[in-house]
Amino acid sequence: MDSITKNRQPLETVRAMVLRAYGADQVPAGDDWVRELGDGLFNVAYRVELRDGYQAVLKIAPPSAVEVMTYERGAMATELTSLALIRERTTVPVPTVDFADQSHELCDADYFFMTYIDADNLSTVKAGLPDHQRDAYGEALGATTAQLNSIRGTAFGPLDGSGPLSWREVFLGMVEDVLRDGERRAVDLGWDYSTVRAVLAERADCLDEVTLPRFVEWDLWDGNVMVRDGAIVGILDHERAFYGDPLIEHGFNAVELPAFGDPTAFLRGYGKTEFTRSERQRRQLYCVHLALIMIIETVYRELTDPQPYDWARARLTESMHLLGRR
């Protein structure tokens, strides 16, 4: 699937970016040294082979004229901060950032180069693996997520620490941003916006149990995991990270919504297999938040395939049912 947020650039612009990042000696000749990587629906990414054979990935943020959802604004800066935090405070494997440019002199958006990870995307190979190997990767992903969540923040919300001390305030604000994004584009959720707001307000007390801000990757699903020889060798796409409640992580979605798969191996690797009533309620609120994003982003990205929209609407209905709405 394609998206209008992919900021594709002509070859000569990419060449100029390589020159700025690596110097004239590394600028390749010809036109077969760069190819677009097809994964992802937000940033465009290119695999680049430099003159000496070194391989890098170039990521370019969406065009400045394209409207993105509120929570996606400044996403590339968030990714760069995330990569630095992860590298400094954990042993989780992430690409090394070679060069970043926020000047907008060569194109209308931020971009950066990072090391290319020569490995398989877990979402691509998972279906062909035997059960024991899929479980092993699930456990590894749970352990990886737990290590990321060990990073502590000083406030909830943005990674720069500028957010408030209340997780309730941050989370409800995050959802309200999404709802306003949907209203601005008149996105049909299958539910009244007022009903969604009401159920969130009714159940918000459970959010007050979360008092310690933790690093949350949030988008750590199989498609952002690179594997080789039975091990996770890299995780990608960190632009949606924030300080919050670790239970909002992607791996926990299947606890409430079976459409996300079997969470058993992930939970075992994470080290959490039991949930209190309050934790389950928080998880249900987080499912609503995710489903809203998945519905509304299809409109912002102008996706022509109706399947993602239909699938996400079904998940929102399931989540609302969990919260007592019929």
C-alpha positions as CSV (number, residue, x, y, z in Angstrom):
1,M,0.0,0.0,0.0
2,D,1.1,3.5,-0.7
3,S,0.6,6.7,1.3
4,I,0.7,10.4,0.5
5,T,3.1,10.9,3.5
6,K,5.9,9.2,1.6
7,N,8.2,12.0,0.5
8,R,9.9,10.5,-2.5
9,Q,12.9,12.5,-3.8
10,P,14.6,12.5,-7.3
11,L,17.9,10.8,-7.7
12,E,19.9,14.0,-7.8
13,T,18.4,15.1,-4.4
14,V,19.3,11.8,-2.8
15,R,22.8,12.2,-4.3
16,A,23.1,15.6,-2.7
17,M,22.0,14.1,0.6
18,V,24.7,11.5,0.4
19,L,27.3,14.1,-0.4
20,R,26.3,16.1,2.6
21,A,26.3,13.1,4.9
22,Y,29.3,11.1,3.7
23,G,31.5,13.4,1.6
24,A,32.3,13.5,-2.1
25,D,34.5,10.3,-2.0
26,Q,31.4,8.3,-1.1
27,V,29.0,9.6,-3.7
28,P,28.2,6.7,-6.1
29,A,28.1,6.9,-9.8
30,G,25.3,5.7,-12.1
31,D,21.8,5.2,-10.8
32,D,21.7,1.6,-9.5
33,W,23.0,2.4,-6.0
34,V,19.7,3.4,-4.4
35,R,16.3,1.6,-4.2
36,E,13.2,2.3,-2.2
37,L,12.3,0.0,0.7
38,G,8.6,-0.9,0.4
39,D,7.8,-1.4,4.1
40,G,6.0,1.2,6.2
41,L,3.3,3.7,5.4
42,F,4.6,6.9,6.9
43,N,8.2,7.8,6.0
44,V,9.8,6.9,2.7
45,A,13.0,4.9,3.1
46,Y,15.8,4.2,0.7
47,R,18.6,1.6,0.8
48,V,21.8,3.3,-0.4
49,E,25.1,1.7,-1.3
50,L,28.0,4.1,-1.1
51,R,31.0,4.1,-3.3
52,D,33.1,1.9,-0.9
53,G,30.2,-0.6,-0.6
54,Y,28.9,0.6,2.8
55,Q,25.1,0.3,2.9
56,A,22.9,2.7,4.7
57,V,19.2,3.6,4.9
58,L,17.9,7.1,4.2
59,K,14.7,8.0,5.9
60,I,12.8,11.2,4.8
61,A,9.9,12.7,6.8
62,P,6.6,13.5,5.1
63,P,6.3,16.5,2.8
64,S,5.7,19.7,4.7
65,A,2.5,20.4,2.8
66,V,0.9,17.0,3.7
67,E,-1.3,17.1,6.8
68,V,-0.4,14.4,9.3
69,M,-2.2,13.4,12.5
70,T,-1.4,15.5,15.5
71,Y,0.6,12.8,17.3
72,E,2.8,12.4,14.1
73,R,4.1,16.0,14.1
74,G,7.8,16.1,14.7
75,A,8.0,12.3,14.5
76,M,11.5,12.1,13.0
77,A,12.9,14.2,15.9
78,T,11.2,11.7,18.3
79,E,12.8,8.8,16.4
80,L,16.3,10.3,16.7
81,T,15.8,10.9,20.4
82,S,14.5,7.4,20.9
83,L,17.5,5.8,19.1
84,A,19.9,7.8,21.3
85,L,18.0,6.7,24.5
86,I,17.9,3.1,23.5
87,R,21.5,3.0,22.6
88,E,22.6,4.7,25.8
89,R,20.4,2.9,28.3
90,T,19.8,-0.6,27.0
91,T,21.4,-3.4,25.0
92,V,18.5,-3.5,22.5
93,P,20.0,-3.6,19.0
94,V,19.1,-0.5,17.0
95,P,20.6,1.1,13.9
96,T,23.4,3.7,14.3
97,V,22.5,7.2,13.1
98,D,25.3,8.3,10.7
99,F,23.9,11.8,9.9
100,A,20.8,13.8,10.4
101,D,19.7,17.0,8.7
102,Q,16.8,19.3,9.9
103,S,17.8,22.3,7.8
104,H,15.3,21.7,4.9
105,E,17.9,23.0,2.5
106,L,17.9,19.9,0.2
107,C,14.3,19.0,0.6
108,D,11.2,20.2,2.4
109,A,11.5,17.8,5.4
110,D,13.9,16.3,7.9
111,Y,16.0,13.3,6.9
112,F,18.6,11.0,8.3
113,F,21.0,8.2,7.4
114,M,21.4,5.1,9.5
115,T,23.1,1.8,9.2
116,Y,21.4,-0.9,7.1
117,I,20.5,-4.1,8.9
118,D,21.1,-7.1,6.7
119,A,18.4,-9.4,8.1
120,D,14.8,-10.6,7.6
121,N,11.7,-8.7,8.6
122,L,9.9,-10.9,11.1
123,S,6.5,-10.1,9.6
124,T,7.7,-11.5,6.3
125,V,9.2,-14.8,7.5
126,K,7.0,-15.6,10.5
127,A,4.3,-17.5,8.7
128,G,6.8,-20.0,7.3
129,L,8.5,-20.7,10.7
130,P,7.8,-23.8,12.9
131,D,5.8,-23.1,16.0
132,H,8.8,-23.4,18.4
133,Q,10.7,-20.7,16.4
134,R,7.7,-18.4,16.3
135,D,7.4,-18.8,20.1
136,A,11.1,-18.1,20.6
137,Y,10.8,-14.8,18.6
138,G,7.7,-13.9,20.6
139,E,9.5,-14.4,23.9
140,A,12.5,-12.4,22.6
141,L,10.2,-9.6,21.6
142,G,8.6,-9.6,25.0
143,A,12.0,-9.5,26.7
144,T,13.1,-6.7,24.3
145,T,9.9,-4.7,25.1
146,A,10.5,-5.1,28.8
147,Q,14.1,-3.8,28.5
148,L,12.9,-0.7,26.6
149,N,10.3,-0.1,29.3
150,S,13.0,-0.1,31.9
151,I,14.1,3.4,30.8
152,R,12.6,5.9,33.2
153,G,11.4,9.4,32.4
154,T,10.7,12.4,34.6
155,A,7.3,13.2,33.2
156,F,4.7,11.5,31.0
157,G,4.3,12.3,27.3
158,P,7.1,13.7,25.1
159,L,10.6,12.3,25.4
160,D,12.0,15.8,26.1
161,G,10.4,15.6,29.6
162,S,8.1,18.6,29.0
163,G,4.9,16.7,29.7
164,P,2.8,16.7,32.9
165,L,3.2,14.3,35.8
166,S,-0.3,12.7,35.3
167,W,-0.6,9.8,33.0
168,R,-4.4,10.3,33.0
169,E,-3.9,13.8,31.6
170,V,-1.5,12.7,29.0
171,F,-3.4,9.7,27.8
172,L,-6.8,11.4,27.6
173,G,-5.1,14.2,25.8
174,M,-3.6,11.8,23.3
175,V,-7.0,10.3,22.6
176,E,-8.6,13.7,22.3
177,D,-6.0,14.7,19.7
178,V,-6.9,11.6,17.7
179,L,-10.6,12.3,18.0
180,R,-10.2,15.9,16.8
181,D,-8.1,14.7,13.9
182,G,-11.0,12.4,13.0
183,E,-13.6,15.1,13.3
184,R,-11.6,17.5,11.2
185,R,-11.7,15.1,8.3
186,A,-15.2,13.8,9.2
187,V,-14.0,10.2,9.5
188,D,-16.8,7.7,10.1
189,L,-15.8,5.6,13.2
190,G,-19.0,3.5,13.2
191,W,-19.5,5.1,16.7
192,D,-20.5,8.6,17.7
193,Y,-17.5,10.6,18.8
194,S,-19.5,11.7,21.9
195,T,-20.0,8.0,22.9
196,V,-16.2,7.3,22.6
197,R,-15.5,10.4,24.8
198,A,-18.1,9.3,27.3
199,V,-16.7,5.8,27.8
200,L,-13.2,7.1,28.2
201,A,-14.3,9.6,30.8
202,E,-16.2,6.9,32.7
203,R,-13.2,4.5,32.9
204,A,-10.4,7.1,33.4
205,D,-9.9,6.5,37.1
206,C,-7.9,3.3,36.3
207,L,-5.3,5.5,34.7
208,D,-4.4,7.1,38.0
209,E,-2.6,3.9,39.1
210,V,0.2,4.7,36.7
211,T,2.6,7.0,38.5
212,L,6.1,6.2,37.0
213,P,6.8,7.3,33.5
214,R,8.4,4.6,31.4
215,F,9.8,4.6,27.9
216,V,7.1,3.2,25.6
217,E,8.0,2.1,22.0
218,W,4.3,1.7,21.2
219,D,4.8,0.5,17.6
220,L,6.9,-2.5,18.3
221,W,5.2,-5.1,16.1
222,D,6.6,-7.9,13.9
223,G,7.0,-5.5,11.0
224,N,9.5,-3.4,12.9
225,V,11.6,-6.3,14.0
226,M,14.6,-7.6,12.1
227,V,15.8,-11.2,12.7
228,R,18.7,-13.4,11.7
229,D,19.8,-16.9,12.8
230,G,17.1,-17.1,15.5
231,A,17.8,-13.8,17.1
232,I,16.4,-10.2,17.0
233,V,19.2,-8.2,15.5
234,G,17.5,-4.8,15.2
235,I,14.3,-3.0,15.9
236,L,13.1,-0.1,13.6
237,D,10.7,2.9,13.5
238,H,10.8,4.6,16.8
239,E,9.0,7.8,15.9
240,R,6.0,7.1,18.0
241,A,7.7,6.6,21.4
242,F,6.8,8.5,24.5
243,Y,6.9,8.2,28.3
244,G,3.8,6.4,29.6
245,D,2.3,3.1,30.9
246,P,4.2,0.0,29.5
247,L,0.8,-1.8,29.3
248,I,0.0,0.3,26.2
249,E,2.8,-1.5,24.2
250,H,1.7,-3.3,21.1
251,G,2.5,-6.8,22.4
252,F,-0.3,-6.5,25.0
253,N,-3.0,-5.8,22.4
254,A,-3.8,-9.5,22.0
255,V,-4.6,-9.9,25.7
256,E,-8.0,-8.2,24.9
257,L,-8.3,-8.5,21.1
258,P,-7.6,-12.0,19.6
259,A,-7.3,-10.5,16.1
260,F,-3.8,-9.5,17.1
261,G,-2.7,-13.1,17.6
262,D,-1.7,-15.2,20.6
263,P,0.1,-13.2,23.3
264,T,1.4,-16.2,25.3
265,A,5.0,-16.2,24.1
266,F,5.3,-12.4,24.3
267,L,3.9,-12.3,27.9
268,R,6.2,-15.1,28.9
269,G,9.2,-13.2,27.6
270,Y,8.0,-9.9,29.1
271,G,7.6,-11.6,32.5
272,K,3.9,-10.7,33.0
273,T,1.2,-13.3,32.7
274,E,-1.5,-12.0,35.1
275,F,-3.4,-8.7,35.1
276,T,-5.5,-7.0,37.7
277,R,-9.0,-5.8,37.0
278,S,-7.7,-2.2,36.7
279,E,-4.9,-3.3,34.4
280,R,-7.4,-5.0,32.1
281,Q,-9.5,-1.8,32.1
282,R,-6.5,0.2,31.1
283,R,-5.7,-2.3,28.4
284,Q,-9.2,-1.9,27.0
285,L,-8.9,1.9,26.9
286,Y,-5.6,1.5,25.1
287,C,-7.3,-0.8,22.5
288,V,-9.8,2.0,21.8
289,H,-6.9,4.5,21.3
290,L,-5.1,2.2,18.9
291,A,-8.2,1.4,16.9
292,L,-9.1,5.1,16.5
293,I,-5.6,5.8,15.1
294,M,-5.8,2.9,12.7
295,I,-9.2,4.1,11.4
296,I,-8.4,7.7,11.1
297,E,-4.9,7.4,9.6
298,T,-6.4,5.6,6.5
299,V,-8.1,8.9,5.6
300,Y,-5.0,11.1,6.3
301,R,-2.9,8.8,4.2
302,E,-5.5,8.5,1.5
303,L,-5.3,4.8,1.3
304,T,-7.4,3.3,-1.5
305,D,-7.6,-0.2,-0.2
306,P,-10.6,-0.4,2.2
307,Q,-9.3,-3.4,4.1
308,P,-7.3,-1.5,6.7
309,Y,-10.2,0.8,7.5
310,D,-12.7,-2.1,7.7
311,W,-10.3,-4.1,9.9
312,A,-9.7,-1.2,12.3
313,R,-13.4,-0.4,12.6
314,A,-14.1,-4.0,13.6
315,R,-11.4,-3.6,16.3
316,L,-12.9,-0.4,17.6
317,T,-16.3,-2.1,17.9
318,E,-14.7,-5.0,19.8
319,S,-13.0,-2.6,22.2
320,M,-16.2,-0.6,22.8
321,H,-18.0,-3.9,23.6
322,L,-15.3,-4.7,26.1
323,L,-16.1,-1.4,27.8
324,G,-19.8,-2.2,28.0
325,R,-21.1,-0.3,24.9
326,R,-23.3,-2.1,22.4
